[in-house]
Amino acid sequence: MKRGFVLLLIPCILTLAGCLPSFQRPAPPLEAKKALLPPVDESLVKERVRHLKELMERKDLTPPETRIFNDLLNTYQSMTHTPSALGEREYYRTTIRRLFQSLSSLEDLYVSQRPPLGKEEASVVRLFSEKTHEVLDAYLSGNYKAVIDKCIDLKDTFGPYALTPEVGLVFALSLAEQGMVKDAIAIGEQIANRLQTRPDLMALRSHLVKWHLDLGDKDGAVRNYEKLTDLLDEKRMAAQGLAAVIGQRGAAKEKEGEQKGQPIAPAKPSVSEPVQAAGVPPLEEFLTQIRQLMAERKFELARDLIKKRRHRTISQKELARLEETLKEVDQQEDLFLQQRISELSIQSKSLKEAEALIEKEHYDEALTKLDRTFAEHGENAEVSALRDKAIEGIINRERNKAAKLFLAAKNSPDPVKKERYLRSCLEILKALVDKYPSSPLILKVKDHIQRVTEELEKLG
C-alpha cells in the first residue's frame, strides 16, 4: 500500500519541479584591471632620448652610427608608452627584439673599428725593428746623414728610450763623422756608460771558447780564441795609438808655450782631483763641484767623481747624499740629451727645407736659412756642404748674367753701350769676389774680371 503511494507521489513531485523558476548562480563581480607600468623608469628613458638626439646633431657621424642611433631612438621612444593588458605580451616581445637588434649593431660597429687582439702591438714592434735595422744599414753603408735623420725619426716616433745603446752608438759615431763633435761627445759618453754595464763581444767570445770546450769541440774553441785574441790586439793597438796622439798634442802645447816665451805654470788642482793634499774636501764643497760640472755638461766626469768618493766613505748619511746626487746627474744628463736631440731634429728639418730651396734654385733663400741654422746650432759638415752648394748656385747664376752682358758688349757696335755693358758685367763679378772670397769658384770669377778689364782697356 505504501509502495503504491510512493510511486504515485514521484510524478507529482516531478511535475511541480518543472513548474518552479530556474535557479541561476550569481556571476562573480568583475575585478578591476591593474594598470601596467613601463619596464624602465620613464625619466631614465627620456634622458637617454635627449642624449641620443644631442649625439645625432654631430656632423662627424658615419652612416652606420647614424643608423644605429636612429634605431636606438625609436626603441627608447616606444618604451615610454604604457602597454594595455591585452597587448602586454606583444609589447615585451617587440621591445626585446628591438633592443637585441640595436645591441647587435653596436657590437658589430665596435668590432669592425677595433683592430684584432695583438695586431697593433705586433705592428709597433715590427715598425721599431724595421726602423732600427734601417739605422744600422745606413751606418754600414757610410750614409751618416741618413743615420742621424733616422735616429731622430726613431726618437720622435717612439720616444727618447727608443735610442737603445746599439742605436745610440752608431748615432754618436755618425754625428762625429758629420762634424757635430760636441753632440757626439754628449751622446757618446752616456751610451758608453750604459754599454759599460753590459756584456760585450769579448765576453761573448770568451764564453764561446768555454762552451765549445764543454762540448768537446776543440776546433770551435780554437776558432773563437783566435777571434778573441784579434779583438784584444785591436784594442791594444787602438790604446797605444791614442796614447801616442795624447803625448804628441801635449808636447805640441808645451812647445807652443815655450815659443811664446810663457813659462809653463804648474798644473793646478782640477775638479777631477777631489782628493787634495789636505785630504778629501767636505761633502758640501764636493757637491758644489759636482753641480758646477753638471752646469758645464760634464756629466761623465761628475759621475766618475761621485763613484770614487762613494768607495772611500763609510758614512751612511753621506752615501745616501751621493746616491741622490748620482741620480740627479743621470736625470740632468737625460734632460740635456733630449734637448740636444730635439735641437738636432729642428736643425734636420731646417736643412731639408734649405735643400728643397736649392733644388728649386732659390739659392738666396736657402743661404739665409743656412746662415740662421749656423748661428743657432753651429757649423757641421752638412751645413757647410749645403752652404757651398747654395753659394755655388748664386755664383753661377750671377756669372751667367755677367756672361750675357759681356756677349752683348761684344756684339754691340756702339762704343757707349759696349762700355756700359762691360762695366755692369764688371760690377757683378767684383761683387761676387767681395761677398764670397773663399768659394772655389772665385778663381774663375777673377779670370772673367781680367778678361772684362782687358776689353775695357781696349776701348780706351
C-alpha positions as CSV (number, residue, x, y, z in Angstrom):
1,M,0.0,0.0,0.0
2,K,2.8,2.4,1.0
3,R,4.8,1.4,-2.0
4,G,1.9,2.3,-4.3
5,F,1.6,5.7,-2.7
6,V,5.3,6.5,-3.2
7,L,5.0,5.6,-6.9
8,L,2.0,7.9,-7.3
9,L,3.9,10.7,-5.5
10,I,7.0,10.7,-7.7
11,P,5.2,12.0,-10.9
12,C,3.6,14.8,-8.8
13,I,6.9,16.0,-7.5
14,L,8.5,15.9,-10.9
15,T,5.6,18.0,-12.3
16,L,5.9,20.6,-9.5
17,A,9.7,20.8,-10.1
18,G,9.2,21.5,-13.7
19,C,6.9,24.4,-12.8
20,L,9.3,26.1,-10.5
21,P,11.5,29.0,-11.8
22,S,15.0,28.0,-12.9
23,F,17.8,28.8,-10.3
24,Q,20.9,30.7,-11.5
25,R,24.1,31.2,-9.5
26,P,25.1,34.8,-9.4
27,A,28.2,35.7,-11.5
28,P,31.3,36.8,-9.6
29,P,32.0,40.6,-9.7
30,L,34.5,41.8,-12.3
31,E,37.9,42.6,-10.9
32,A,39.4,46.0,-11.7
33,K,42.2,45.7,-14.3
34,K,45.6,46.6,-13.0
35,A,47.5,49.3,-14.9
36,L,50.8,48.1,-16.3
37,L,54.0,50.1,-15.6
38,P,56.8,50.5,-18.2
39,P,59.7,48.1,-17.6
40,V,62.1,51.1,-17.2
41,D,61.5,54.3,-15.3
42,E,60.2,56.8,-17.8
43,S,62.5,59.6,-16.6
44,L,65.6,57.4,-17.4
45,V,64.2,56.6,-20.9
46,K,63.6,60.3,-21.6
47,E,67.1,61.1,-20.5
48,R,68.5,58.6,-23.0
49,V,66.3,60.0,-25.7
50,R,67.6,63.5,-25.0
51,H,71.2,62.3,-25.1
52,L,70.8,60.5,-28.3
53,K,69.2,63.5,-30.0
54,E,72.2,65.6,-29.0
55,L,74.6,63.0,-30.4
56,M,72.7,62.9,-33.7
57,E,73.3,66.6,-34.2
58,R,77.0,65.9,-34.6
59,K,78.4,66.4,-38.2
60,D,81.1,63.7,-37.9
61,L,78.8,60.6,-37.6
62,T,79.3,57.8,-40.0
63,P,76.3,56.3,-41.8
64,P,76.4,53.1,-39.7
65,E,76.5,55.3,-36.5
66,T,73.5,57.4,-37.7
67,R,71.5,54.3,-38.5
68,I,72.2,52.7,-35.1
69,F,71.4,55.9,-33.2
70,N,68.1,56.1,-35.1
71,D,67.2,52.5,-34.2
72,L,68.0,53.2,-30.5
73,L,66.0,56.4,-30.5
74,N,62.9,54.6,-31.9
75,T,63.3,51.8,-29.4
76,Y,63.6,54.2,-26.4
77,Q,60.6,56.2,-27.5
78,S,58.5,53.1,-27.8
79,M,59.3,52.3,-24.2
80,T,57.7,55.5,-23.0
81,H,54.2,54.2,-24.0
82,T,52.3,52.1,-21.3
83,P,51.0,48.9,-22.9
84,S,47.5,47.7,-22.4
85,A,46.7,44.4,-20.6
86,L,45.8,42.7,-23.8
87,G,48.9,43.9,-25.6
88,E,51.4,43.3,-22.8
89,R,52.9,40.2,-24.3
90,E,53.4,41.7,-27.7
91,Y,54.8,44.9,-26.2
92,Y,57.6,43.0,-24.4
93,R,58.3,40.8,-27.5
94,T,58.7,43.9,-29.7
95,T,60.9,45.8,-27.2
96,I,63.2,42.8,-26.6
97,R,63.6,42.3,-30.4
98,R,64.4,46.0,-31.0
99,L,66.9,46.1,-28.1
100,F,68.6,42.9,-29.4
101,Q,68.9,44.4,-32.9
102,S,70.4,47.6,-31.6
103,L,72.8,45.8,-29.3
104,S,73.9,43.5,-32.2
105,S,74.5,46.6,-34.4
106,L,76.6,48.3,-31.7
107,E,78.6,45.1,-31.2
108,D,79.3,44.8,-35.0
109,L,80.3,48.5,-35.1
110,Y,82.7,48.2,-32.2
111,V,84.4,45.0,-33.5
112,S,84.8,46.5,-37.0
113,Q,86.6,49.6,-35.7
114,R,88.8,47.7,-33.2
115,P,92.0,46.0,-34.5
116,P,92.3,42.3,-33.8
117,L,93.8,41.5,-30.4
118,G,97.6,41.8,-30.6
119,K,97.8,43.2,-34.1
120,E,98.5,46.7,-33.0
121,E,101.2,45.7,-30.6
122,A,102.8,43.4,-33.1
123,S,102.8,46.2,-35.8
124,V,104.5,48.6,-33.3
125,V,107.3,46.0,-32.5
126,R,107.7,45.3,-36.2
127,L,107.9,49.0,-37.1
128,F,110.5,49.6,-34.3
129,S,112.6,46.7,-35.6
130,E,112.4,47.9,-39.2
131,K,113.5,51.4,-38.3
132,T,116.4,50.1,-36.1
133,H,117.6,47.9,-39.0
134,E,117.4,50.9,-41.3
135,V,119.7,52.9,-38.9
136,L,122.3,50.1,-38.8
137,D,122.1,49.6,-42.6
138,A,122.7,53.3,-43.2
139,Y,125.7,53.3,-40.9
140,L,127.2,50.2,-42.5
141,S,126.8,51.8,-46.0
142,G,128.5,55.0,-44.8
143,N,125.5,57.2,-45.1
144,Y,126.0,59.1,-41.8
145,K,123.5,61.8,-42.6
146,A,120.8,59.2,-43.1
147,V,121.8,57.6,-39.7
148,I,121.3,61.0,-38.0
149,D,117.9,61.6,-39.7
150,K,116.7,58.1,-39.0
151,C,117.7,58.2,-35.3
152,I,115.9,61.5,-34.9
153,D,112.8,59.9,-36.6
154,L,113.1,56.9,-34.3
155,K,113.1,59.2,-31.2
156,D,110.2,61.3,-32.5
157,T,108.1,58.1,-33.3
158,F,108.8,56.0,-30.2
159,G,110.1,58.5,-27.6
160,P,113.5,59.1,-26.0
161,Y,114.1,55.5,-24.8
162,A,113.9,54.2,-28.4
163,L,117.6,55.1,-28.7
164,T,119.0,51.8,-27.4
165,P,122.7,51.6,-26.6
166,E,123.4,50.0,-30.0
167,V,121.5,52.7,-31.9
168,G,123.0,55.4,-29.7
169,L,126.4,54.1,-30.5
170,V,126.1,54.5,-34.3
171,F,124.2,57.8,-33.7
172,A,127.2,59.2,-31.8
173,L,129.7,57.9,-34.4
174,S,127.7,59.4,-37.3
175,L,127.4,62.8,-35.5
176,A,131.2,62.9,-35.3
177,E,131.6,61.9,-38.9
178,Q,129.3,64.9,-39.8
179,G,131.4,67.3,-37.8
180,M,129.0,67.6,-34.8
181,V,131.7,66.5,-32.4
182,K,130.2,68.2,-29.3
183,D,126.9,66.4,-29.8
184,A,128.8,63.1,-30.5
185,I,130.6,63.5,-27.1
186,A,127.4,64.3,-25.2
187,I,125.6,61.3,-26.6
188,G,128.6,59.0,-26.8
189,E,129.5,59.4,-23.1
190,Q,126.0,58.5,-22.0
191,I,126.0,55.5,-24.3
192,A,129.4,54.4,-23.2
193,N,128.2,54.5,-19.6
194,R,125.2,52.3,-20.5
195,L,127.3,49.9,-22.6
196,Q,129.9,49.5,-19.8
197,T,127.4,47.6,-17.7
198,R,126.6,45.2,-20.4
199,P,128.5,42.1,-21.6
200,D,130.5,42.9,-24.7
201,L,131.8,40.9,-27.7
202,M,134.9,39.9,-25.8
203,A,132.8,38.4,-23.0
204,L,130.8,36.5,-25.6
205,R,133.9,35.2,-27.4
206,S,135.4,34.1,-24.0
207,H,132.2,32.2,-23.1
208,L,132.1,30.6,-26.6
209,V,135.5,29.2,-26.1
210,K,134.4,27.6,-22.8
211,W,131.1,26.3,-24.2
212,H,132.9,24.6,-27.2
213,L,135.4,23.0,-24.7
214,D,132.5,21.8,-22.6
215,L,131.1,20.0,-25.6
216,G,134.4,18.6,-26.6
217,D,134.7,20.8,-29.7
218,K,138.3,21.9,-29.7
219,D,138.3,23.3,-33.2
220,G,135.4,25.6,-32.3
221,A,137.2,26.7,-29.1
222,V,140.4,27.5,-31.0
223,R,138.5,29.4,-33.7
224,N,136.8,31.7,-31.1
225,Y,140.0,32.0,-29.1
226,E,141.8,33.3,-32.2
227,K,139.0,35.9,-32.8
228,L,139.2,36.9,-29.1
229,T,143.0,37.5,-29.4
230,D,142.4,39.5,-32.6
231,L,139.9,41.7,-30.6
232,L,142.5,42.1,-27.8
233,D,145.2,43.1,-30.3
234,E,142.9,45.6,-32.0
235,K,142.1,47.2,-28.6
236,R,145.7,47.2,-27.6
237,M,146.8,48.9,-30.8
238,A,144.0,51.4,-30.5
239,A,145.0,52.3,-26.9
240,Q,148.7,52.7,-28.0
241,G,147.7,54.9,-30.9
242,L,145.6,57.1,-28.6
243,A,148.4,57.3,-26.1
244,A,150.7,58.5,-28.8
245,V,148.3,61.1,-30.0
246,I,147.8,62.4,-26.5
247,G,151.5,62.6,-26.0
248,Q,152.1,64.4,-29.2
249,R,149.4,67.0,-28.6
250,G,150.7,67.6,-25.0
251,A,154.3,68.1,-26.3
252,A,153.0,70.4,-29.1
253,K,151.2,72.5,-26.5
254,E,154.3,72.8,-24.3
255,K,156.4,73.7,-27.3
256,E,153.9,76.4,-28.3
257,G,154.1,77.8,-24.8
258,E,157.9,77.9,-24.9
259,Q,157.9,79.7,-28.3
260,K,155.6,82.4,-26.9
261,G,158.0,82.8,-24.0
262,Q,155.4,81.9,-21.4
263,P,156.7,79.8,-18.5
264,I,154.8,76.6,-18.1
265,A,152.8,77.0,-15.0
266,P,152.5,74.1,-12.6
267,A,149.3,72.2,-13.1
268,K,146.6,73.5,-10.8
269,P,144.4,71.1,-8.9
270,S,141.4,70.4,-11.1
271,V,137.9,69.5,-10.2
272,S,138.7,66.0,-11.4
273,E,141.1,65.6,-8.4
274,P,138.8,65.7,-5.3
275,V,141.4,64.2,-3.1
276,Q,143.8,67.0,-2.3
277,A,147.0,67.0,-0.2
278,A,144.9,68.1,2.8
279,G,142.6,65.2,2.3
280,V,139.0,64.7,1.0
281,P,137.1,68.0,0.7
282,P,134.0,68.4,2.8
283,L,130.8,66.9,1.3
284,E,129.1,70.2,0.6
285,E,132.2,71.6,-1.2
286,F,132.4,68.4,-3.2
287,L,128.7,68.6,-4.1
288,T,129.2,72.2,-5.2
289,Q,131.9,70.9,-7.5
290,I,129.6,68.3,-8.9
291,R,126.9,70.9,-9.6
292,Q,129.4,73.0,-11.4
293,L,130.4,70.0,-13.6
294,M,126.7,69.5,-14.4
295,A,126.3,73.1,-15.4
296,E,129.3,72.6,-17.7
297,R,127.6,69.5,-19.1
298,K,130.5,67.3,-17.9
299,F,128.2,64.5,-16.7
300,E,130.6,61.6,-17.2
301,L,133.3,63.3,-15.1
302,A,130.8,64.2,-12.4
303,R,129.6,60.6,-12.3
304,D,133.1,59.2,-12.0
305,L,134.0,61.5,-9.1
306,I,130.8,60.5,-7.2
307,K,131.6,56.8,-7.7
308,K,135.2,57.3,-6.5
309,R,134.1,59.2,-3.4
310,R,131.4,56.6,-2.7
311,H,134.1,53.9,-2.5
312,R,136.1,55.9,0.0
313,T,133.3,56.8,2.5
314,I,131.6,54.6,5.2
315,S,129.1,57.2,6.3
316,Q,125.6,56.1,5.6
317,K,124.3,59.6,5.5
318,E,127.0,60.7,3.0
319,L,126.4,57.6,0.9
320,A,122.7,58.5,0.7
321,R,123.5,62.0,-0.4
322,L,125.9,60.7,-3.0
323,E,123.3,58.3,-4.4
324,E,120.8,61.2,-4.6
325,T,123.3,63.3,-6.4
326,L,124.2,60.5,-8.8
327,K,120.5,60.2,-9.7
328,E,120.4,63.9,-10.2
329,V,123.4,63.7,-12.6
330,D,121.6,61.0,-14.6
331,Q,118.4,63.0,-14.8
332,Q,120.2,66.2,-15.8
333,E,122.1,64.3,-18.5
334,D,118.9,62.8,-19.8
335,L,117.2,66.2,-20.0
336,F,120.2,67.7,-21.7
337,L,120.4,64.9,-24.3
338,Q,116.6,65.2,-25.0
339,Q,117.1,68.9,-25.5
340,R,120.0,68.4,-27.9
341,I,118.2,65.7,-29.9
342,S,115.2,68.0,-30.2
343,E,117.5,70.7,-31.4
344,L,119.0,68.3,-33.9
345,S,115.5,67.4,-35.1
346,I,114.8,71.1,-35.7
347,Q,118.1,71.5,-37.4
348,S,117.5,68.5,-39.6
349,K,114.1,69.9,-40.7
350,S,115.7,73.2,-41.5
351,L,118.4,71.6,-43.6
352,K,115.8,69.6,-45.5
353,E,113.9,72.9,-46.2
354,A,117.2,74.5,-47.4
355,E,118.0,71.6,-49.6
356,A,114.5,71.8,-51.2
357,L,115.0,75.5,-51.9
358,I,118.4,74.8,-53.5
359,E,116.7,72.2,-55.8
360,K,114.2,74.9,-56.8
361,E,117.1,77.3,-57.5
362,H,116.0,79.6,-54.7
363,Y,119.6,80.0,-53.6
364,D,119.4,83.3,-51.7
365,E,116.5,82.0,-49.5
366,A,118.4,78.7,-48.9
367,L,121.6,80.6,-47.9
368,T,119.6,82.8,-45.5
369,K,118.1,79.8,-43.8
370,L,121.5,78.0,-43.6
371,D,123.1,81.1,-42.1
372,R,120.4,81.2,-39.5
373,T,120.9,77.5,-38.8
374,F,124.6,78.1,-38.4
375,A,124.0,80.9,-35.9
376,E,121.6,78.8,-33.9
377,H,123.2,75.4,-34.0
378,G,126.8,75.9,-35.1
379,E,128.7,74.6,-38.1
380,N,128.8,71.0,-39.2
381,A,129.6,69.0,-42.4
382,E,126.1,69.1,-43.8
383,V,125.6,72.8,-43.2
384,S,128.9,73.5,-44.8
385,A,128.1,71.3,-47.8
386,L,124.7,72.9,-48.4
387,R,126.1,76.5,-47.9
388,D,128.8,75.7,-50.5
389,K,126.1,74.4,-52.9
390,A,123.9,77.5,-52.4
391,I,126.8,79.8,-52.9
392,E,127.8,77.9,-56.0
393,G,124.3,78.3,-57.3
394,I,124.4,82.1,-56.7
395,I,127.8,82.5,-58.3
396,N,126.9,80.5,-61.4
397,R,123.6,82.5,-61.7
398,E,125.5,85.8,-61.5
399,R,128.2,84.6,-63.8
400,N,125.5,83.8,-66.4
401,K,124.2,87.3,-66.1
402,A,127.7,88.7,-66.5
403,A,128.3,86.5,-69.5
404,K,125.1,87.8,-71.2
405,L,126.3,91.4,-70.7
406,F,129.8,90.5,-71.9
407,L,128.3,88.9,-75.1
408,A,126.0,91.9,-75.6
409,A,129.1,94.2,-75.4
410,K,131.0,92.1,-77.9
411,N,128.1,92.2,-80.3
412,S,127.3,95.9,-79.9
413,P,128.8,98.3,-82.5
414,D,128.1,101.3,-80.2
415,P,131.1,102.0,-78.0
416,V,129.0,103.8,-75.4
417,K,126.7,100.7,-75.0
418,K,129.7,98.4,-75.2
419,E,131.3,100.2,-72.2
420,R,128.1,100.3,-70.3
421,Y,127.6,96.5,-70.7
422,L,131.2,95.8,-69.7
423,R,131.1,98.0,-66.6
424,S,127.8,96.3,-65.5
425,C,129.4,92.9,-66.1
426,L,132.5,94.0,-64.0
427,E,130.3,95.2,-61.1
428,I,128.6,91.8,-60.9
429,L,131.8,89.9,-60.9
430,K,133.5,92.1,-58.4
431,A,130.5,91.8,-56.0
432,L,130.9,88.1,-56.1
433,V,134.6,88.3,-55.2
434,D,133.8,90.6,-52.3
435,K,130.8,88.5,-51.0
436,Y,132.2,85.0,-51.4
437,P,136.0,85.3,-51.3
438,S,136.6,81.7,-50.0
439,S,134.5,79.9,-52.7
440,P,136.4,77.6,-55.0
441,L,134.7,79.3,-58.0
442,I,136.2,82.7,-57.2
443,L,139.3,81.8,-59.3
444,K,137.1,81.5,-62.4
445,V,135.4,84.8,-61.5
446,K,138.7,86.5,-61.2
447,D,139.7,85.2,-64.7
448,H,136.5,86.7,-66.1
449,I,137.3,90.0,-64.3
450,Q,140.6,90.0,-66.1
451,R,139.0,89.5,-69.5
452,V,136.4,92.2,-68.9
453,T,139.2,94.6,-67.7
454,E,141.2,93.9,-70.9
455,E,138.1,94.7,-73.1
456,L,137.6,98.0,-71.2
457,E,141.2,98.9,-71.8
458,K,140.8,98.3,-75.5
459,L,138.0,100.9,-75.5
460,G,140.4,103.4,-74.1
